[in-house]
Amino acid sequence: MTRLLFTAALSALLSLLLAIAGQAQESMPPATPAALPEGLQTVEFFSPAVGRSMKFDVILPPAYEDSQQDYPVLYLLHGYMQNYTVWGRNLAAAWYARQADELILVMPDAGNSWYINYARSDAGQSNNWEDHIIIDVISHVDDNFRSVARREGRAIAGLSMGGFGALALGLRHPDKFISLGSSSGALSHARDIARALRSGLEREQAPVPGSDDGGFQQADAFVAGIIAIDGFSTQQERTPTGIDFLQPEQAEAYDPFQVIYDVPRSQMPHIYLDAGTGDSLIAPARELMSLLLINNVPFQYRQAEGGHTADYWRRAIGPMLNSQNEVMQRALGRRP
């Protein structure tokens, strides 16, 4: 099942990469670089957790520069083979955040890491990607922007791999986030790996996506120029060297279906789930919804026509962002 779900996600994201590269070729020679969404900044900083310079895009509210207000923050995590630019520049999140006009949107990068701390890092790498998000990114945002630096002012969400990451990290750190969101999330990723390990299969180094495909390599080179993180721009560079999980218990520690039972009911974050009816990843979303129903945990669930595609995510981000923003604003006492 994991292989089928992964193949569907990989196919959709490869199509997106090739489309981006194709658009660039069709518009040659480019007159000027594509305009960035209004209010978008790209921040580069050093992340001790992964031992390298990293980037994230941030969208500030229109009134940010002319006010002294502190703003809640929504952290949006990208999918597999994607990067920090996709949500704000390609999937309309910047537009919805500016329309809301009362939150900061942060879109970090974690390569193809699944947002976990690797059980084993090789080739001199430090693949502590959970710590990169939870410690380094959040600290940098709180130190450099007027953010509400407490649980009531933080939410986290993502698509596909990022949907898994948002729920796994949010449930592992319920003191950090008031709301968790998953759009087309690969929610059974860690559970499937744990089951494989328990059956006796050993984990191997993850293959580099599309490395034998000439068309992919052309698209990869083009997108690497947009990412522009030294030593972390091509898919080969962005695929961690090492082993994610060596023992089933390590995978289960990131499994939303298990970790949720470790969260005290008084600390349970708001949970938002969505998926397209034509997406195979709707199955784990429905399964998690059933678990929440059985255990009387408040949540929101939305399904709509669509697959594991950019078109679906452009339509899904508005409802998810607005819902999570409303949860934060109400928790901060900024609603009647």
C-alpha positions in Angstrom: 0.0 0.0 0.0 2.8 2.4 0.9 4.5 1.9 -2.5 1.2 2.6 -4.4 0.6 5.8 -2.4 4.2 6.9 -2.8 4.1 6.2 -6.6 0.9 8.3 -7.0 2.5 11.2 -5.1 5.7 11.0 -7.0 3.9 11.0 -10.3 1.9 14.1 -9.5 4.9 16.0 -8.2 7.1 15.0 -11.2 4.4 16.4 -13.5 4.4 19.6 -11.6 8.2 19.9 -11.9 8.1 19.2 -15.6 5.3 21.7 -16.2 7.3 24.4 -14.4 10.3 23.7 -16.5 8.2 23.6 -19.7 6.7 27.0 -18.9 10.1 28.4 -18.6 11.2 27.1 -22.0 8.0 28.3 -23.7 8.6 31.8 -22.4 12.2 32.1 -23.6 13.8 34.5 -23.7 12.4 35.7 -20.4 11.9 39.5 -20.2 12.1 39.7 -16.4 12.0 37.2 -13.6 8.5 36.3 -12.5 7.1 38.7 -10.0 7.0 37.4 -6.4 3.7 37.5 -4.6 3.1 40.8 -2.7 4.4 40.7 0.8 6.7 37.7 0.2 10.3 37.7 1.6 12.9 34.9 1.4 14.9 34.5 4.6 18.3 32.6 4.7 19.6 31.5 8.1 21.9 28.9 9.6 20.2 25.8 11.1 22.3 24.0 13.7 20.0 21.0 13.6 21.0 20.2 10.0 24.4 22.0 10.0 23.7 24.1 6.9 22.3 27.4 5.7 18.6 27.0 4.9 15.8 29.2 3.5 12.1 29.9 4.1 9.6 32.1 2.4 7.5 34.3 4.6 4.3 36.3 3.9 3.7 39.3 6.1 0.2 41.0 6.6 -0.4 44.2 4.6 -0.5 46.2 7.8 2.7 44.7 9.3 5.1 47.6 8.6 2.7 50.2 9.9 1.6 48.5 13.1 3.2 47.3 16.4 0.9 44.3 16.6 2.1 40.8 17.2 0.7 38.2 14.7 0.0 34.5 14.9 2.0 32.3 12.6 0.9 29.4 10.3 3.8 27.1 9.2 3.1 25.5 5.9 5.1 22.4 5.0 5.8 21.3 1.4 5.5 17.8 -0.1 8.0 15.3 -1.3 10.2 16.6 -4.2 8.8 20.1 -3.4 10.5 23.0 -1.6 9.9 26.2 0.4 8.7 28.2 -2.7 5.8 26.0 -3.7 3.1 27.1 -1.3 3.5 30.8 -1.7 4.6 31.1 -5.3 2.7 28.3 -7.0 -0.3 27.2 -4.8 -1.9 30.5 -3.9 -1.2 30.5 -0.1 0.3 34.0 -0.3 -2.9 35.4 -1.7 -5.1 33.8 1.0 -2.7 34.9 3.7 -2.7 38.5 2.5 -6.5 38.5 2.3 -6.7 37.3 5.9 -4.5 40.3 6.8 -4.0 39.1 10.4 -1.4 36.3 10.3 2.2 35.6 9.3 2.7 32.7 6.9 6.0 30.8 7.1 7.0 28.2 4.5 10.1 26.3 5.5 12.2 23.8 3.6 13.1 20.2 4.6 14.0 18.6 1.4 12.9 15.0 1.0 13.3 14.3 4.7 9.7 13.6 5.9 10.4 16.1 8.7 11.9 13.5 11.0 15.2 13.2 12.9 17.0 10.4 11.1 18.0 7.3 13.1 21.3 7.4 11.2 22.9 10.1 9.1 25.7 9.2 6.7 28.3 11.1 4.6 28.8 13.6 7.3 25.3 14.9 7.2 23.1 16.0 10.2 19.6 15.0 9.3 17.7 16.3 12.3 14.8 17.7 10.3 12.2 17.7 13.1 14.6 19.8 15.2 15.2 22.1 12.1 11.5 23.0 12.1 10.6 22.8 15.8 13.7 24.5 17.2 15.6 26.4 14.5 12.8 27.7 12.2 10.4 28.7 14.9 13.2 30.3 17.0 14.4 32.3 14.0 10.8 33.5 13.3 10.1 34.5 16.9 13.4 36.3 17.2 13.1 38.3 13.9 9.4 38.9 13.4 6.6 40.2 15.5 5.1 36.8 16.1 2.9 35.6 18.9 5.6 33.3 20.4 3.3 30.8 22.2 1.1 27.9 21.5 -2.1 30.0 21.0 -0.4 31.9 18.2 1.0 28.9 16.2 -0.5 26.5 13.7 1.2 24.0 11.4 -0.1 22.4 8.2 1.2 20.8 5.0 0.4 18.8 1.9 1.3 15.1 1.2 4.6 14.5 2.9 4.0 17.9 4.6 0.6 16.8 5.8 2.2 13.8 7.5 4.9 16.1 8.9 2.4 18.6 10.3 0.4 16.0 12.2 3.4 14.0 13.3 5.3 17.1 14.6 2.2 18.8 15.9 1.2 15.7 17.9 4.7 15.2 19.2 4.8 18.8 20.3 1.3 19.8 21.3 2.7 22.5 23.6 3.9 24.3 20.4 0.7 24.4 18.2 -3.0 25.2 18.7 -4.0 23.8 15.3 -2.7 21.1 12.9 -3.7 20.7 9.2 -3.2 18.1 6.6 -4.1 18.4 2.9 -3.7 15.1 1.0 -1.5 13.9 3.8 0.5 10.7 3.6 -0.6 10.0 7.1 0.2 6.3 7.2 3.8 6.7 6.1 5.4 6.0 9.5 2.9 3.2 10.3 3.6 1.4 7.0 7.4 1.6 7.7 6.9 0.3 11.2 4.9 -2.7 9.9 7.6 -3.5 7.3 10.3 -3.4 9.9 8.3 -5.7 12.2 8.0 -8.1 9.3 11.7 -8.4 9.1 12.4 -6.0 6.2 15.4 -3.7 6.6 15.4 0.0 5.7 17.7 1.2 2.9 19.0 4.5 1.8 16.2 6.3 -0.1 16.7 6.5 -3.8 17.2 9.8 -5.5 13.9 10.6 -7.3 14.0 10.6 -11.1 17.7 10.4 -11.3 17.6 8.2 -14.5 15.1 10.4 -16.4 16.6 12.9 -18.8 13.5 15.1 -18.8 13.4 15.1 -15.0 17.1 16.1 -14.8 16.3 19.2 -17.0 13.4 20.2 -14.8 15.4 19.5 -11.7 18.2 21.8 -12.8 15.7 24.6 -13.5 14.0 24.3 -10.2 17.4 24.1 -8.4 18.1 27.6 -9.7 14.9 28.8 -8.0 15.6 27.0 -4.7 19.2 28.4 -4.7 20.3 26.9 -1.4 24.0 26.1 -1.6 24.5 22.3 -1.6 20.8 21.7 -1.1 19.0 22.5 -4.4 19.0 19.4 -6.7 16.9 16.4 -5.8 20.1 14.4 -5.1 21.3 17.1 -2.7 17.8 17.3 -1.1 17.5 13.5 -0.5 19.1 12.7 3.0 21.9 10.3 3.1 21.2 7.8 5.9 18.5 5.7 7.3 15.2 7.2 8.5 14.2 4.4 10.9 16.2 1.4 12.1 13.7 0.1 14.6 9.9 -0.1 14.4 9.6 1.8 17.6 11.4 4.8 16.0 8.8 4.9 13.2 5.9 4.4 15.6 7.1 7.5 17.5 6.2 9.6 14.4 2.9 7.7 13.5 0.0 10.1 14.0 -2.3 7.1 14.5 -0.3 6.2 17.6 1.2 9.5 18.8 -2.3 11.0 19.2 -2.9 8.7 22.2 0.0 10.3 24.0 -1.5 13.8 23.8 -3.4 14.8 27.0 -7.0 15.7 26.1 -6.4 19.1 27.6 -3.6 19.7 25.1 -5.2 18.2 22.0 -4.8 20.7 19.2 -7.5 21.5 16.7 -7.2 19.1 13.8 -8.1 19.9 10.1 -8.1 17.1 7.5 -8.8 17.3 3.8 -8.2 15.2 0.6 -9.5 14.9 -2.9 -12.0 12.2 -3.7 -9.8 11.0 -6.6 -6.7 10.8 -4.4 -5.6 7.4 -2.9 -4.4 9.3 0.2 -8.0 10.0 1.1 -8.1 6.6 2.7 -5.8 7.3 5.7 -7.5 10.7 6.1 -10.9 8.9 6.4 -9.3 6.4 8.8 -7.9 9.1 11.0 -11.3 10.9 10.9 -13.0 7.7 12.2 -10.4 7.4 15.0 -11.2 11.0 16.0 -14.9 10.3 15.9 -14.6 7.2 18.0 -12.5 9.0 20.6 -14.8 12.1 20.6 -11.9 14.4 19.5 -13.0 17.7 17.9 -11.8 18.1 14.3 -12.8 19.4 10.9 -12.8 17.2 7.8 -13.3 18.3 4.2 -13.3 16.3 1.0 -13.8 17.7 -2.5 -13.4 16.6 -6.1 -9.8 16.3 -7.2 -6.6 14.2 -7.0 -3.1 14.5 -5.8 -2.5 17.7 -7.9 -1.6 21.3 -7.7 -5.1 22.3 -8.9 -6.6 20.5 -5.8 -4.1 22.1 -3.4 -4.8 25.6 -4.8 -8.5 25.1 -4.0 -7.8 23.4 -0.6 -5.5 26.0 0.9 -8.1 28.7 1.3 -10.5 26.7 3.6 -7.6 25.2 5.6 -5.8 28.5 6.1 -8.9 30.4 7.1 -10.0 27.6 9.5 -6.6 27.5 11.3 -6.4 31.3 11.4 -9.8 31.4 13.0 -8.7 28.9 15.7 -5.6 31.0 16.5 -7.5 34.3 16.6 -10.1 32.9 18.9 -7.5 31.3 21.2 -5.8 34.8 21.4 -9.1 36.4 22.4 -9.3 38.4 19.1 -12.9 37.2 18.3 -16.2 38.2 19.9 
